[in-house]
Amino acid sequence: MEINLDRMRNDFSAIVSFTKTPNHGCTRFSYSNEDRQVRDYLLLQMQGLGLSIKVDAIGNIRAIYGEEIDKPSIMIGSHIDTVENGGKYGGLTGVLVALEIIRVLKEEQVTLSRSVELIIFAEEEGSNFGITMLGSKVLTGKYGIADLQSIRNGEGDSAYDVAKRFGLDIESAEKDVLEEEEVNAMIELHIEQGAVLETLNKSVGIVQAIAGMKTFKVTLEGDSNHAGTTPMDLRQDPLSGAGNIISYIQRIAKTVALPTTVATVGKIICEPNMPNVIPQRVVFFVDVRDVETKGIDLVVDRLIEKLNAVAAEDKLQCKIELIGASDPVKLSSRIVQAIEETASEYGYNYLKMNSGAVHDAAMMTDVTDVGMIFIPSMGGKSHCPEEYTREKDIKSGGDLLLQTVIKLAVKRKKTNRTSS
Ligand code: HGY
């Protein structure tokens, strides 16, 4: 029994055209028209399979196969949203593999002792509001209605209003929280988004821990003025201050923090953003991650110290706001073992590893036992148009997940022990 790559190829080719930037990677934010197109396609596929479908308050899609089996389900899936000009494999591969696994279980009339639930998380990438894993945070009760009303996008719209405008019943957000008794285990298949598997020539990764992260919004306010007539010693230049802080953060992450600590400034806004004007205001976003909390804390402490020092020296007003956070998590030994046993049984060339990327699976760890399967990203590229994962790796990872789901969802026939 194995997944059908031709069917998955059809799904991929139908969906990859749903992007706002067809000539430059994949741009499909949650709650966008492109998102609606993918949802409509997938909902049609799920209805065709006779799944019991629910779209929750924040837009997570939950589709159960074997609902009549009154037992906590085995949940599989990922997300369908992307970053701007991103790749077409991140998240979507895990969703399409999960959909294909349910097709195979149905086609092969596998007798299940647990239902199998396909989950599609909303707003994993944080492209709308700068907060990653918003859908899974709401599903697991970490964010409620008040939080959704205060979280805002670049236009000042709240997550609450954006979800409502998309046609979701956002008022039921706190009623839709996932209960422990609904799920026995959750496994997410995802592209690695790094170069480890390819470099070590491994076909799959079995994830043991997922990095935690903190995202900060830093605002520096100076005194806008003429670029030609303002002497250097009379300037209050927020962009010069920001440059000083940003290069300092990179240095700290590289040389002072732990080997597993990473820090990135990937977004900066400069106002009025004119070549011949000393800026008035600069806003930039800092993304700090590590599988060890102390690595994150070290960079954050140094960031705050440096921010205050630069603001004093350059006569700037400064503000730092924590806009998103998730703790590092260790995944379930029961599920890691189930994946590893299956990988060994089927002769996989696997690697047990950590995830530097965050994933919805991390948010699920306080509700159920969680595992992750990684498949190689060619060239280690991700969150860019060059993101690529080979079909043979998708097939290999998908078959491993299929067999692991069967191990978890099918009651083993007791073998009659022969008397010795
Ligand atoms: O940003 C991340 O780690 C993930 O790809 N959302």
Residues whose N, C-alpha, C, O or C-beta is under 5 A from the ligand:
A	BS01	HGY	E124 E125 G356 A357 V358
